[in-house]
Amino acid sequence: MSEKQHETEKELKQLVLMGTCPCCSSVRIKYREYITNRTFGFECFNCGWNSQYNLTELKIASINWFSSSH
């Protein structure tokens, strides 16, 4: 797994499962879904961090979320 893919998995796990910003751990997160290109956007109201992920990145990241090895 590449470093970028590992970072993406870590960020998405924190955003989706914990509901917190991967940068500052704030729960003041804004979520947007862009249906036209299957993209999910997140923005933190606390620190200003923002990022977008596509559906493929989300699927790949979520594969190991509930496995016993992680």
Protein Blocks (a to p, Z undefined) as FASTA:
>chain_A
ZZklmmmmmmmmmmmmnopafklopabdcddddfknopacdddfknopacdddfklmmmm
mmmmmgckZZ
